[in-house]
Each structure stands twice: as structure tokens, then as C-alpha cells.
Amino acid sequence: MSAKKQGSWVAILTMIFLFGMISFVTNLAAPIGNIWKADPHVNGSNALGMMGNTMNFLAYLFMGIPAGKLLSRVGYKKTALYAIATGFIGVFIQFLCGKIGSWPTNFVVYLVGAFVSGFSVCMLNTVVNPMLTLLGGGGKKGNQYVQIGGTFNSLMGTVTPMLVGVLVGQITAATKFSDVNLVLYIAMAVFLFAFVVISLLNIEDPEVESEGDAVSPLKYRNFVFGIIAIFLYVGLEVGIPGTLNFYLSDTTAKGAGLDPSIAVKIGGFVAGTYWFMMLIGRFISSFISGAVSSRTQLTTVSCVALVLLLWGMFADPSHLVKMPGFSDGSFGMYNVPLTALLFALAGLCTSVMWGTIFNLAVEGLGKSTAQASGIFMMLVVGGGIIPLIQNGIADKAGYMSSYWVLIFCLAYILFFAVAGSRVQKQPASK
């Protein structure tokens, strides 16, 4: 194997590892939200419980474009190192909130930590997506590399809510944020390890087109429709399992009616099952993306996801099915509403949406790809806004009614797949 070829594979494997870090940090927010919901000051509010997730994604709005400019200025390796260092600081701030016992100071510190962590994952996303796409040469191969990275991302997404659920157990008003310190220790250790490893690697920036000046990606029709699609998609991806976790963990009359002693654990495992379905979907897509176009994949999964969510919303709550969970020190199969299974299966569909939307949105942008990635990341703020709106509706009208927000998101993504993603070869006129 040539040195250049070997270097490319080192870069690819490094980006895949960073893809997993994105999911690990992001997916701490929703299960930890159950702890805040139990706080007497929060009084069970789903919207406040989702605030950590909102702050995490709100950071994208402020860091998206600066991250793209940073990438263009200092390159992929230094941007990744800055992102990892920022992630360590963000997790450490969240750890400090467990040392502060008074409300609302502890909650504010937690939100600040989630916001700083959001800067980290925004920068990491800005690095890994365009680099994997460019290393794959764009098109089907570029999407294939993104899907492989997404598979590892989903693995970390599967483990995180399960681990938090097991560590916390039954949540009461006496449950403290420090009960998840082990997860935060792991996160900080992984960030530290990643910083050392990547600092020692020789990662060369992938080559891009050299002719002419880059134009604004906003002049490309497919990119404009694509950033709207990603705004809605990230909200969809986070909203399905996050709200499902709250629904199953809720032991009031609004919840799924699970045994209070195991509700949080089962909620965490069902949410983890959703991310496991995403892992399976991305693993399959990593094999077929070299032959099946992004447009075909996105159209198909959007239609199937619409069926699954609508079915789950109208399913009889008394119709129970068995799903895996962890309680009393062992794994087992537990009764949950059919809705939980249908929503978890939707992970098979959402699994390929990120890669296919990104691939279709930046197709034909050439030198504008780095700038486009920054704007693209800015719109990931939808992962904080959409679930916040959804859970505000859940507080007022119930959990199932809140999923109409996600039905709208899916309808638009289907439009993007069918029509909005058509590439306009020349920049659109002003």
C-alpha cells in the first residue's frame, strides 16, 4: 500500500472515530433530562427537561459559520483538535454542576456545559462530514464513507442512553446529577485520549478543486433546500427517541404506565434500541450506497418513516409487545406499548438521512464545500428547536400529539428527496 493510500485510510478511520464522539456527547442530554424533570423546581416539565439538548444544539447556530471558516483557515487536523479540547471543557463544566447543590445555579451551570459541548460537536461535524465526502470523491462513494462513519456514531448513540439509564435506575426527587458522574468521567477520558492520538497523526487535508474562486453555496438551489431539510431532520432524529424516552419514563397518567421502579431503565433501553436501529440502517447503507443513489434511499426511508410514526401515534396504548431492557442486574424482555417498538424501528429510516441529505445538498459545490459545511452545521440547531417545540406540545396536549411536529418534518424531507435535491449545475442568479 502506498504512503498516500495508507495516509488516506488513517484519515478515514480518524474521522469515523470522531463521528462516534459526536453521538456520545450529544446523546447524554435526553436521558440526563429525566433527572432534571424529577427536580421539584422543574415539576416534571418535558420542555425544561429537554433544555440541555436545546442548549447543545443552539451552539450550532452560533458556531456553524465560524467553524466552517476555521476549517478553511487552519485545516482539518487543527479544527478537530480545537473541537476535542472544547468538548473536554464542556463535559467538565457539566460535571461541576453536580458539585453545586443549590437551584437554579446548578441547572444554569449544566446548561452552560451543554452549550460549550455543543460548540465541540459542531466543530467535529464540520470536520468529519466534508472530509469523509471528499475522501470518497463525492457521489455514491462519498455517501458510503459518511454512512460507515454514521454506523459508529449510532453505536455510541445506542450505548449512551442505556448506560445512563442503568446508572440512574429509579428516579426520585432525591436523584442527583452526580449519579451520572461515571459517564462524564468516561467522556472526559475519551476526549483526552482522542486529543493525544490525533495530535500524533499526520492528517493531510483532502484536495479540492483549485480553479476559480469559491462562490456562496447559498446560490445553489439544492443546497438551500438541503439546509432546511437538515434543520428539520436533526429535530426529527433527536425528537423521536428523546420524547419516547420521556414518555416511557413518565410514571404519571400522561406516560406509558410502566412500573415506576423500572420505567427509567426501560425508557433508556428503548431509546437505545432506536439508536441501535440507526446503527443497523447505517451499516446496511454503507454496503449499498456504492450502488443505490442517495435520492433513492432518502425517498424510500422517508415514506417508510411516515408510516411507522403515524401507526405508532394511533396505536392502541393497551397493545403491548416485548422489548429488551435491563433491571435487577440482568437483561430481560419487558412489556411496552406497540408505539415504542414502531418509533424505535423508525431509526432504520432516520439512519441514512443525515448522510444522504448532506451528500445531495453539497453535490456540485466543489470549492464551496467547506463554506457550505459551516452553514450546514449552523442549521443543525433544529435538533434543539424542534424537540423543544415538540415537548412543549407534549406538556399541553400529550406525547402522541407532539409527534405531528415530526410528521411535518418528514413530509418536507420527502419533498427534498423527490424534487428539492435536484442539482443546479450553475450558481443561481441573484
C-alpha positions as CSV (number, residue, x, y, z in Angstrom):
1,M,0.0,0.0,0.0
2,S,1.4,3.4,-0.9
3,A,2.1,6.0,1.7
4,K,-0.6,8.3,0.3
5,K,-3.1,5.5,0.3
6,Q,-2.2,4.5,3.9
7,G,-2.5,8.1,5.0
8,S,-6.0,8.3,3.4
9,W,-7.1,5.3,5.5
10,V,-5.7,6.8,8.6
11,A,-7.6,9.9,8.0
12,I,-10.8,8.0,7.2
13,L,-10.6,5.9,10.4
14,T,-9.8,9.0,12.5
15,M,-12.9,10.8,11.1
16,I,-15.1,7.7,11.8
17,F,-13.8,7.7,15.5
18,L,-14.7,11.4,15.8
19,F,-18.2,10.6,14.4
20,G,-18.7,8.4,17.4
21,M,-17.6,11.2,19.8
22,I,-20.3,13.4,18.3
23,S,-23.0,11.0,19.2
24,F,-21.6,10.2,22.7
25,V,-21.7,13.8,23.8
26,T,-25.0,14.7,22.1
27,N,-26.9,11.7,23.4
28,L,-26.1,12.5,27.1
29,A,-28.7,15.3,27.1
30,A,-32.0,13.5,26.7
31,P,-31.5,10.7,29.3
32,I,-30.0,13.2,31.8
33,G,-33.1,15.3,31.2
34,N,-35.0,12.7,33.2
35,I,-33.0,13.7,36.3
36,W,-33.9,17.4,35.9
37,K,-37.6,16.5,35.3
38,A,-37.6,14.9,38.7
39,D,-36.3,18.0,40.4
40,P,-39.1,19.7,42.4
41,H,-38.3,23.0,40.8
42,V,-38.8,21.7,37.3
43,N,-42.0,19.9,38.3
44,G,-41.9,17.3,35.6
45,S,-41.8,19.7,32.6
46,N,-40.7,18.0,29.4
47,A,-39.7,21.3,27.9
48,L,-37.3,22.1,30.7
49,G,-36.0,18.5,30.8
50,M,-35.1,18.9,27.1
51,M,-33.3,22.2,27.7
52,G,-29.8,20.6,27.9
53,N,-30.4,19.2,24.4
54,T,-31.6,22.6,23.3
55,M,-28.5,24.3,24.5
56,N,-26.3,21.7,22.9
57,F,-27.9,22.3,19.5
58,L,-28.2,26.1,20.0
59,A,-24.5,26.2,19.9
60,Y,-24.6,25.2,16.2
61,L,-26.4,28.4,15.4
62,F,-23.5,30.5,16.7
63,M,-20.6,28.2,15.7
64,G,-21.7,26.8,12.4
65,I,-20.3,29.5,10.1
66,P,-17.2,30.2,12.3
67,A,-16.5,26.5,12.3
68,G,-16.5,26.5,8.5
69,K,-14.2,29.5,8.4
70,L,-11.9,27.9,11.0
71,L,-11.8,24.7,8.8
72,S,-10.8,26.7,5.8
73,R,-8.1,28.7,7.7
74,V,-6.4,26.0,9.8
75,G,-7.3,22.8,8.2
76,Y,-9.0,19.5,9.3
77,K,-6.5,18.4,11.9
78,K,-6.3,21.6,13.9
79,T,-10.0,22.1,13.8
80,A,-10.5,18.6,15.2
81,L,-8.0,19.3,18.0
82,Y,-9.8,22.6,18.9
83,A,-13.1,20.7,18.9
84,I,-11.8,17.9,21.2
85,A,-10.4,20.4,23.7
86,T,-13.6,22.3,23.7
87,G,-15.6,19.1,24.3
88,F,-13.4,18.2,27.3
89,I,-14.1,21.7,28.8
90,G,-17.9,21.3,28.1
91,V,-18.2,18.0,29.8
92,F,-16.1,19.2,32.8
93,I,-18.5,22.1,33.3
94,Q,-21.4,19.7,33.3
95,F,-19.5,17.6,35.9
96,L,-19.1,20.7,38.1
97,C,-22.9,21.2,38.2
98,G,-23.1,18.0,40.2
99,K,-20.9,19.7,42.8
100,I,-23.3,22.6,43.2
101,G,-26.3,21.7,45.3
102,S,-28.4,24.9,45.0
103,W,-31.1,25.6,42.4
104,P,-31.0,27.4,40.0
105,T,-27.2,27.7,39.9
106,N,-26.7,24.0,39.3
107,F,-29.1,24.0,36.4
108,V,-27.5,27.1,34.8
109,V,-24.1,25.6,35.1
110,Y,-25.4,22.4,33.4
111,L,-26.8,24.4,30.6
112,V,-23.6,26.3,30.1
113,G,-21.7,23.0,29.9
114,A,-24.2,21.6,27.4
115,F,-23.8,24.8,25.3
116,V,-20.0,24.6,25.3
117,S,-20.2,20.9,24.4
118,G,-22.4,22.0,21.5
119,F,-19.5,24.1,20.2
120,S,-17.4,20.9,20.2
121,V,-19.8,18.7,18.3
122,C,-20.5,21.4,15.8
123,M,-16.8,21.7,15.0
124,L,-16.4,17.9,14.9
125,N,-19.4,17.7,12.5
126,T,-17.8,20.4,10.3
127,V,-14.7,18.3,10.0
128,V,-15.9,14.8,9.6
129,N,-18.7,15.2,7.1
130,P,-16.9,17.1,4.3
131,M,-13.7,15.2,4.9
132,L,-15.4,11.8,4.5
133,T,-17.3,13.0,1.5
134,L,-14.2,14.4,-0.2
135,L,-12.0,11.4,0.7
136,G,-14.7,9.3,-1.0
137,G,-14.6,11.5,-4.1
138,G,-18.2,12.7,-3.6
139,G,-21.2,11.0,-5.1
140,K,-22.1,7.4,-4.0
141,K,-18.6,6.6,-2.6
142,G,-18.6,9.8,-0.5
143,N,-22.1,8.9,0.9
144,Q,-20.8,5.4,1.6
145,Y,-18.0,6.7,3.7
146,V,-20.4,9.0,5.6
147,Q,-22.7,6.1,6.3
148,I,-19.8,4.0,7.6
149,G,-18.9,6.8,10.0
150,G,-22.6,7.1,10.9
151,T,-22.6,3.4,11.9
152,F,-20.0,4.0,14.6
153,N,-21.9,7.2,15.5
154,S,-25.0,5.1,16.1
155,L,-23.1,2.6,18.1
156,M,-22.2,5.3,20.6
157,G,-25.7,6.6,20.4
158,T,-27.0,3.1,21.4
159,V,-24.8,2.8,24.4
160,T,-25.1,6.2,25.9
161,P,-28.9,6.3,27.0
162,M,-28.6,2.7,28.1
163,L,-25.6,3.4,30.3
164,V,-27.3,6.5,31.8
165,G,-30.5,4.5,32.5
166,V,-28.6,1.7,34.2
167,L,-26.5,4.1,36.4
168,V,-29.5,6.2,37.5
169,G,-32.1,3.5,38.0
170,Q,-35.4,4.6,39.5
171,I,-35.5,8.4,39.5
172,T,-36.9,10.2,42.5
173,A,-36.7,13.8,43.8
174,A,-33.6,12.7,45.7
175,T,-31.8,11.6,42.5
176,K,-28.7,13.8,41.9
177,F,-26.8,14.8,38.8
178,S,-23.7,13.3,40.3
179,D,-25.2,9.9,39.8
180,V,-24.0,10.0,36.2
181,N,-20.5,11.1,37.0
182,L,-19.1,7.8,35.7
183,V,-20.4,8.7,32.2
184,L,-18.8,12.1,32.4
185,Y,-15.5,10.6,33.5
186,I,-15.6,8.3,30.5
187,A,-16.4,11.2,28.2
188,M,-13.5,13.3,29.5
189,A,-11.1,10.4,29.3
190,V,-12.1,9.7,25.7
191,F,-11.6,13.3,24.7
192,L,-8.2,13.3,26.3
193,F,-7.2,10.1,24.5
194,A,-8.5,11.4,21.2
195,F,-6.6,14.6,21.6
196,V,-3.3,12.8,22.1
197,V,-3.9,10.3,19.3
198,I,-4.9,12.9,16.7
199,S,-2.1,15.3,17.6
200,L,0.3,12.5,16.8
201,L,-1.3,11.6,13.4
202,N,-0.2,13.1,10.1
203,I,-3.6,14.0,8.6
204,E,-3.4,15.8,5.2
205,D,-6.4,17.9,4.1
206,P,-8.1,16.3,1.1
207,E,-7.6,18.1,-2.2
208,V,-10.4,20.1,-3.7
209,E,-10.9,22.0,-6.9
210,S,-8.3,24.7,-7.5
211,E,-9.7,26.6,-10.4
212,G,-11.6,29.8,-9.8
213,D,-12.9,31.4,-6.6
214,A,-15.4,29.7,-4.4
215,V,-18.9,31.2,-4.7
216,S,-21.5,31.3,-2.0
217,P,-23.2,27.9,-1.6
218,L,-26.5,29.7,-1.0
219,K,-26.5,30.4,-4.8
220,Y,-27.1,26.6,-5.3
221,R,-30.7,25.5,-5.3
222,N,-30.1,22.0,-3.9
223,F,-28.0,23.5,-1.0
224,V,-30.7,25.9,0.0
225,F,-33.4,23.2,0.2
226,G,-30.8,20.9,1.8
227,I,-30.1,23.1,4.8
228,I,-33.8,23.4,5.5
229,A,-34.0,19.6,5.3
230,I,-31.1,19.2,7.7
231,F,-32.7,21.6,10.2
232,L,-35.9,19.5,10.2
233,Y,-34.1,16.2,10.1
234,V,-31.9,16.7,13.1
235,G,-35.0,17.7,15.1
236,L,-36.7,14.5,13.8
237,E,-33.7,12.4,14.7
238,V,-33.5,13.7,18.3
239,G,-37.2,14.2,18.8
240,I,-38.2,10.6,18.1
241,P,-36.1,8.8,20.8
242,G,-35.9,11.8,23.2
243,T,-39.6,12.2,23.6
244,L,-40.1,8.5,23.6
245,N,-37.7,8.2,26.5
246,F,-39.7,10.8,28.4
247,Y,-43.0,9.0,27.5
248,L,-41.8,5.7,28.8
249,S,-40.1,7.1,31.9
250,D,-43.1,9.2,32.8
251,T,-44.9,7.5,35.7
252,T,-47.8,10.0,35.7
253,A,-51.1,9.5,33.9
254,K,-49.6,11.0,30.8
255,G,-46.9,8.4,30.5
256,A,-46.9,4.8,29.2
257,G,-47.9,3.3,32.5
258,L,-44.7,1.3,33.2
259,D,-43.7,0.1,36.6
260,P,-42.1,3.2,38.3
261,S,-39.2,1.0,39.6
262,I,-38.0,0.2,36.0
263,A,-39.6,2.9,33.9
264,V,-36.4,5.0,33.5
265,K,-34.3,1.9,32.7
266,I,-36.7,0.7,30.1
267,G,-37.1,4.2,28.6
268,G,-33.3,4.3,28.3
269,F,-33.1,0.9,26.6
270,V,-35.9,1.6,24.2
271,A,-34.2,4.9,23.2
272,G,-31.0,3.0,22.9
273,T,-32.8,0.5,20.7
274,Y,-33.8,3.3,18.4
275,W,-30.1,4.2,18.0
276,F,-29.3,0.6,17.5
277,M,-31.7,0.5,14.7
278,M,-29.9,3.5,13.3
279,L,-26.6,1.6,13.6
280,I,-28.1,-1.3,11.6
281,G,-29.5,1.0,9.0
282,R,-26.2,2.8,8.5
283,F,-24.3,-0.4,8.4
284,I,-26.5,-1.7,5.6
285,S,-26.4,1.6,3.8
286,S,-22.6,1.6,4.0
287,F,-22.7,-1.5,1.7
288,I,-25.4,-0.4,-0.7
289,S,-24.6,3.3,-1.0
290,G,-22.0,2.5,-3.7
291,A,-24.8,1.2,-5.9
292,V,-28.0,2.9,-4.7
293,S,-28.3,6.6,-5.1
294,S,-28.8,9.0,-2.1
295,R,-32.0,10.2,-3.7
296,T,-33.5,6.7,-3.9
297,Q,-32.5,5.9,-0.3
298,L,-33.9,9.2,1.1
299,T,-37.2,8.9,-0.8
300,T,-37.7,5.3,0.4
301,V,-36.9,5.8,4.1
302,S,-39.0,9.0,4.3
303,C,-42.1,7.1,3.1
304,V,-41.5,4.2,5.5
305,A,-40.8,6.5,8.4
306,L,-44.1,8.4,7.8
307,V,-46.0,5.0,8.0
308,L,-44.2,4.0,11.2
309,L,-44.8,7.3,13.0
310,L,-48.4,7.6,12.0
311,W,-49.0,3.9,13.0
312,G,-47.3,4.5,16.4
313,M,-49.3,7.7,17.1
314,F,-52.6,5.9,16.6
315,A,-51.7,2.5,18.0
316,D,-53.8,1.3,21.0
317,P,-51.8,2.0,24.2
318,S,-53.0,-1.3,25.6
319,H,-51.4,-3.2,22.8
320,L,-48.2,-4.4,24.4
321,V,-45.1,-6.0,22.9
322,K,-41.8,-7.3,24.3
323,M,-38.6,-5.3,24.1
324,P,-35.2,-5.8,25.7
325,G,-34.3,-4.0,28.9
326,F,-32.1,-4.2,32.0
327,S,-33.3,-4.4,35.5
328,D,-32.2,-6.1,38.8
329,G,-28.8,-6.8,37.4
330,S,-29.8,-8.7,34.3
331,F,-31.2,-8.4,30.9
332,G,-34.8,-9.4,30.1
333,M,-37.8,-8.8,27.9
334,Y,-40.3,-6.3,29.1
335,N,-43.8,-5.2,28.1
336,V,-44.0,-1.8,26.4
337,P,-46.7,-0.2,24.2
338,L,-46.5,-1.1,20.5
339,T,-45.9,2.6,19.9
340,A,-42.4,2.2,21.5
341,L,-41.4,-0.6,19.0
342,L,-42.7,1.3,16.0
343,F,-40.9,4.5,16.9
344,A,-37.7,2.5,17.6
345,L,-37.9,0.9,14.2
346,A,-38.1,4.4,12.7
347,G,-34.4,4.5,13.5
348,L,-33.8,2.3,10.5
349,C,-35.2,5.1,8.4
350,T,-33.5,8.1,10.0
351,S,-30.2,6.3,10.0
352,V,-29.4,7.2,6.4
353,M,-31.0,10.6,6.3
354,W,-28.0,12.6,7.5
355,G,-25.6,11.2,5.0
356,T,-28.0,11.4,2.1
357,I,-29.2,14.9,2.8
358,F,-25.6,16.2,3.2
359,N,-24.5,14.3,0.1
360,L,-27.3,15.7,-2.0
361,A,-27.0,19.2,-0.6
362,V,-23.3,19.7,-1.3
363,E,-23.3,17.9,-4.7
364,G,-21.7,20.1,-7.3
365,L,-20.4,22.7,-4.9
366,G,-16.7,22.0,-5.3
367,K,-14.5,24.6,-3.6
368,S,-17.6,25.9,-1.8
369,T,-17.9,22.7,0.2
370,A,-16.0,23.9,3.3
371,Q,-18.1,27.1,3.5
372,A,-21.2,25.1,2.9
373,S,-20.4,22.7,5.7
374,G,-20.3,25.7,8.1
375,I,-23.7,26.9,7.0
376,F,-25.0,23.3,7.1
377,M,-23.8,22.9,10.7
378,M,-25.5,26.2,11.7
379,L,-28.9,24.7,10.7
380,V,-28.3,21.7,12.9
381,V,-29.8,24.0,15.6
382,G,-33.0,22.3,14.5
383,G,-32.0,19.4,16.8
384,G,-32.6,21.8,19.8
385,I,-35.6,23.8,18.5
386,I,-37.8,21.0,17.0
387,P,-37.7,18.8,20.2
388,L,-38.3,21.8,22.4
389,I,-41.4,22.7,20.4
390,Q,-42.4,19.0,20.4
391,N,-42.1,18.7,24.2
392,G,-43.9,22.0,24.8
393,I,-46.8,20.5,22.8
394,A,-46.4,17.2,24.8
395,D,-46.8,19.2,28.1
396,K,-50.0,20.7,26.8
397,A,-51.6,18.1,24.5
398,G,-49.9,14.8,25.3
399,Y,-47.0,12.9,23.9
400,M,-48.6,11.4,20.8
401,S,-50.0,14.7,19.7
402,S,-46.5,16.1,19.8
403,Y,-45.4,13.8,17.1
404,W,-47.3,15.8,14.5
405,V,-44.4,18.1,14.5
406,L,-42.2,15.3,13.3
407,I,-44.7,14.3,10.6
408,F,-44.3,17.7,9.1
409,C,-40.5,17.3,9.2
410,L,-40.8,14.0,7.4
411,A,-43.1,15.5,4.7
412,Y,-40.6,18.2,3.9
413,I,-37.7,15.7,3.8
414,L,-39.7,13.6,1.3
415,F,-40.1,16.8,-0.8
416,F,-36.4,17.4,-0.7
417,A,-35.6,13.9,-1.8
418,V,-38.1,13.9,-4.7
419,A,-37.7,17.5,-6.0
420,G,-35.6,19.9,-3.9
421,S,-32.4,18.0,-4.2
422,R,-32.1,18.3,-8.0
423,V,-28.7,19.7,-8.7
424,Q,-28.5,23.1,-10.4
425,K,-25.1,22.9,-12.2
426,Q,-24.6,26.7,-12.4
427,P,-25.0,29.1,-9.4
428,A,-28.4,30.6,-9.2
429,S,-28.7,34.2,-10.2
430,K,-29.2,36.9,-7.6
